[in-house]
């Protein structure tokens, strides 16, 4: 009985979250202007060094400051992996921002600490962002020591509803059946 009530509650929450208007493929990306503004407006925080836009179909990193003393080592396969991980969350149209504070070891420039400063308020997404930043490596373009040793990385995660409500409900029902062993 308890499982049935919890299942019905989960379906109700999912349905209320999915009650957004279905996006027509011909429609323009509703987040395009906001994403461009996010990537170009780098004047908000003096501690911020990188901005990252993560979507299921792309991963973009922009460096806003300290370009002469620190750079992110390219990792196209890791970027693609994180983007692909977002596909399973593309059930609603939503954009969230988060800020992670990073501390580096002074001798190697490797990550010492990752502390969330502002969460995206979606637990799975917050965990994914911490996973993502932990794979980053930093180098010094001038071959000097890496600097700054403490800085912020601002993320913008964009989720897009790519399935119909019926497909989402079917997927949830199938997962509930798997968990209950039927």
N, C-alpha and C positions, 0 to 999 in steps of 0.2 A: 504494500500500500504506500509505503514511504517513497519507494522508487517511482511509482506512478505520479505521485504528487510532485516530486522533484522534476520528473520528466515533463510534466505539463507546465510547470513553472519555467523550466528552461526553454520550452517551445514558445511560451508567451513572451518571454524576454527577447528571444530571437526574432519573433514576428514583429514586435514593436520596433526593434532595431532595423528590421528589413523593410519597414513601411515607407521607404523612400521611393521617389519616383524613379522608374527604370530609365537608365540612360540609353538614349537612342545612339546607335553607332555614328550617325551623321552629325550629332551634336558636337560642339567644340568641347575641349577639356575644361570643365568648370573651375579647375584649380590652376590653369596655366598662368594667368596674370599674377596670382598670389605666389606661385612658385618662382616666377621670374623676379618678383619684388624681393622674396626671401633671399635668393642667391645674389642679388645686386646690392641690397641695403645692408652694408656691413658696419654701419656706424653706431649700432646700439650699445655694444658692450666692449669696453677697452680690454677686458681679459680674453675676449673671444679671438681665436686664431683660425678656426676652420668652421665652415658651414657645410652640412651634408643634406642633400635631398634624396630620400629613398622612396622609390615606387616599385611596384612589381615588374615594371618594364624599364627600369633604369636606376642608376646610382651616380650622383654627381657630387663632387667635392670641390669647394671653392675655398681658397686661402685668403683670409681678410687682412692679415697683418703678419709681421715677423718673417717675411719671405726670404730675407737674406741670411737668417740664422737657423731656420727650421723648415723642413719640408716633409711631406708624407711620402713614404716609398710607395710606388704604384703597386696595386694588387688587383688586377682585373678579374681574376677567377674568384677571389674573395668577395669583391663587389657584386659580381653576378650571383654568387651563392646567396648573399643577404637579400638581394632583390627577389630571387626565386622563392625565398622563405616567406615573403610577404604575400605570395599568391593565395595561400590558404586563408588569409585574413581579408581578402578582397570581397567582402560580403556587404559592406556599407560604403557610402560615399562620405569620407571623413578625412580631415587633415589634422595632424597633431604635431606639436613641437615639444622638444625636450632639450635640456642642456646637461652635458656631462662635464665635470671638472676632472682634468687629467694632471697627474704628477709624474714626472720622469726621473729616472736615476741620473744624477749629474755626470757620472763617468761614462755611461753607455748610451744614454738617450732612450732606453727602453722604458716601457710603462711600469711605474711602481704602483700607482693607485688610480682607480676610477671611482669617482663619487658622483652620483646623480645630484644635480643641483635643482633641476626642475624635471618632473616626470611627465611622460606623455599621457598618463592616467589610463593606460591600457596595459595590464600586467605583462601579457605576452610580448607586446611591442617593446616595453621597457627592458625586458630580459634580452630581447634580440639586439637592442641598441648597445647594451653593455657587452654582449658577445662580440658585436661588430667592432667596437673600439678596441677591444683587447687584442685583436689580430693586427692592428695598425703597427707599423714601424716608422721611426722618424730618422731623418738624416740631416746633416748640416751642409747646405750647398757650398758654403765658404770653407769647408773642411776644418772649421774651428769646432769648439764645443757647441752642442745643441742648446738653444736658448729660445724661449723661456722654458723653465722647468715646471711651471704650473700655468695652465691655461684652460680655456673652455672650448668645447666643441658643441655647436648648436645643430640639432637634427630637426628636420621636417619630414614626417612620414605621411605619405598620401595613400589612402586606401580607396579603391574604386569598386563599386558594385558591378560585377561582371556576370552575375547569374541572376536568373529570375527568382522570385520568392518561392515558387514551387520547387525549383532545383535545390535551393538552400534548405527548405523544409525536409525534402527527401534525404539530403545528405545528413542532416541532424538526426532524423529517424533511424537511418542506417547505422550511424555511430552509436545511438542509444541501444539498438538491438545487439550490436557487437559487444557493448559493455555488459549488457544484462545476460548474454550468453544464449540468446534465442536463435 
